[in-house]
Amino acid sequence: AATPPSAKGSFRPGPGDHWLAVREPGGNLALRLFVPPGPPRPRPLVVALHGTGMNEHYFFDHTGLSMLAEARRRGWVIVAPRQTGDFGTTTRIVERTLAALAQLPGLDTSRVFLVGHSAGATDALVAGASPIPGLQPVAALAPAPAPQSVVPATVPVFIAVGSDDIAFVRATTDRT
């Protein structure tokens, strides 16, 4: 697997692709942001949460998911915050990310989608269980171990795993 860039010095932007550092008390919040070209119009926001050992560049450069191509085609805005800390900090990071983008022209804050991979998938489930305005579906891709209590009950959830992970997912996420 490719080693993700760890700093802005490794970032090579394309059209609509930005790397931001939002100043906040206690330190900066690093964000990678993609805004499709064209005039501002209501666009949904996808918040992409990386897994342990990755950073805000992961979903853009290292997944093979063609997220940027899909975002261009569908007109999505994508933001990926750099996450630090444990699962308890995830909701604050998502809320801080949304606050940082609140004035972005054409952003439809009533359509916020969370997607995460590995520990980021569990983070997405945790944040999805919180009352975040505008939050809609949560997609958890190969989530790290998490208690059943973190699976959101108020928003649609999509969980994708490899065939060897099915028993884990059933044991940790089935609702009765």
N, C-alpha and C positions, 0 to 999 in steps of 0.2 A: 504494500500500500504506500501511496505517496505521503510524504511528510507534509502536513499543512503549514502554510506560512504562519509565523508567530508574531509578526509585527507589520506595521504599515509598509516598511521597506520592501516586503515581498508582494505587496498588493499591486496588481496590474489591471486597472479598471477598463471596462468597456463602456459603451454608451448606456447612460442611466445607472451606472454602477458606482457606488460611493462608499468610502470608509470614513466613519465619523467617530469622534471622541466627544461625548457629551459631558461637560463639566458638572460635577455634583459634589456636595459635601462628602468628604471621605474618599474621594477619588473619581476618576473618569469612568464612564460607561462606554466601552468600545462597541460600535455597531457596524455591521455591513448592511448596506441598503441598496435595493434595486428599485428604480421607478421607471416603468415603461415609457418610451418616448411618446410624444404627442401632447396635445393640449390637456390640461387638468380636467378630469371628469371623475365621478364617483368610482373609486377602485377599491376592491377588498384588500385587506392586509393579511399576509401570511407571516406569522412569527415563527421562525425556525430555531429550535433549541438543539445545540450540538451535545454530543456525549463527552464523557470524561477524556481528557487528554487532547481534545480538539479545540477549535476556537471559532470565531465568527465567520471564518472563511470556509468552513467545512461544507455546508450545503451548496455553496456557490462553486467550489473548485474541486471537491474530492469525493462526491457521492456517486456520480454516474447517473443521477436521477434526472438530469437535464432540467433542473428546476428553473434556470434562467430562460431556456427556450420555451418552456411551458408558461412562464410568467409573461414573456413577451407576447405569446400567442393569445393568452387569456386576458391580458391587461391587469395582472396582479402586481401589487407592491409587495416586496419581500424584505423583511428585516431579520437579521440574525444578531442577537446580542452576545457578547462574550460573557460566559457564565463563570462565576467563581463561587466557591462555598458549597454548602450542602443543599439538600432538597428543600429545606425550610426557607431558603433565600429566593427560590424560583419565582414565586408570585410577585415579590417586590421587583425583581429584575424585569418581568413582563410589564408590570405597572409603570416602572420607570421608562421602559422602552416606548410604551404607548404615550406617556406624557411628553417625551422628547419629540415624538412625531405628530403631536396634536395639531400643529399649525401647518402641516404639509398640505399644499393645495391638492385637492382631488382625492384625498384619502377618505374612504367611507368607514368611519369608526364603528358603525353598526354591524359591520361584517369583518370580524377578526377571527382568524383561524390559527390554531396552534398545531405545529408538527414538530416532533422530536425523534431523535435516534438514540438508542441505548439509554444511558443515564438521562439524556435530554428527553427521551420519550417518557420516562417516569416523571421528569420535571414537567412535561406538558400535561400529564395526567393530574399532577398536584395542582398546577396553576388552573387547569380546567375545572377543578372542584371548588375553586374560589369564585367569589362574585365579581368577576371582571366585566365591566360594561362592554357590550357588543360582541362578547365571545360566543362563537358558534361551534362548529365541530372541532374535535381534537383528534389528531392522528398520531398514534404511538407506534414507531417502527422499531421492532425488537427491543421492547422495554427492559430495563434492568429490574432486578427484583424489587417489588413494592407490595405493601399490604393492600388488600382489597379495598380498604377504606379510601384510597386515593383515586379510585376510578370515579370520574364525575357522574353524578346521577341526573344532572339538569341539562347537559348538552350531549349531542350525539358523539359517540366515540368509535374510532376505527383503530383496531390493533392488528398489526401485521408482524408475523414472525416466520422464522424458518421452520421446516418440518420437524426438526429435532427440538424445537422450543414449545411445541403444542402442549405437552403435559405441564410445563411451567406456567404457561398462560392460563390454562384451565384452573390450575390450583390457586392462582393468585387473583384472577379477575372474574370468574364466573359469578353472576348474580342469580340469586334464587328468589 
